[in-house]
Amino acid sequence: MAYNTAVIDIISFLETAPGLWAFVLLVSCGLGGPPWSEEIVILGSGYFVAVGQLGFTAAVMWCWSGIIVGDSIIYLLGRFVGERVYSWPILRSHFLPIKRKRFEDRFHAHGTKATFLGRFFPGFRMIAFFVAGNMRFSYLKFVALDSIGAALTVPVSIWIGSLAVEERDTWMKVIHDFKFPLLSLGVIGLSVVIYLMARKRRVKLRNLLHLRKQRTEDDAQR
């Protein structure tokens, strides 16, 4: 099967220097280069954690760095090069007009949320980060949001890859099942973040209403 070939290719590619090559491949994935999704590379890194060629922490850091660098390049292209990249052969297919229009509308309405959620949707990931740069979204804020998004999936993906290595067939099935982004993990993590933010806002609103009520009572007593 095609995914078996992809797995074999990635293992062969990573074997000589798993951390470094994972970094290189993930940067390339961020630029729309290889035919594999970045999740396959991350799961492949878990394989080398299991066989002892790469430490878990090192794998997380290499993968995280590759993701951030690749995404940052797209952001910086949006900020400093702009619409000229729409004609570049490698990137042109990722920046279709309908995608650009759809995300630009979302960015204007929900800049921070749209940028954060872009990490979890492969069809919008590159255009999301490009538009963020083109719209002069804060780079530090962009890196912070991208780092949080990566932190929700990278360690878990590496852990899954390392667990599944005990049985080759199981590992192949996991790679196939997670060929597309680990959206469910991202959704769970995002749900927790949204819940905590909503809870914090409710507390602030409750305090504000209480303060307003006190002021009204004080004014009435006067």
Secondary structure, 3 states (H helix, E strand, C coil): CHHHHHHHHHHHHHCCCHHHHHHHHHHHHHCCCCCCCHHHHHHHHHHHHHCCCCCHHHHHHHHHHHHHHHHHHHHHHHHHCHHHHHHCHHHHCCCCHHHHHHHHHHHHHCHHHHHHHHCCCCCCHHHHHHHHHHCCCCHHHHHHHHHHHHHHHHHHHHHHHHHHCCCHHHHHHHHHHCCCCCHHHHHHHHHHHHHHHHHHHHHHHHHHHHHHHHHHHHHHHC
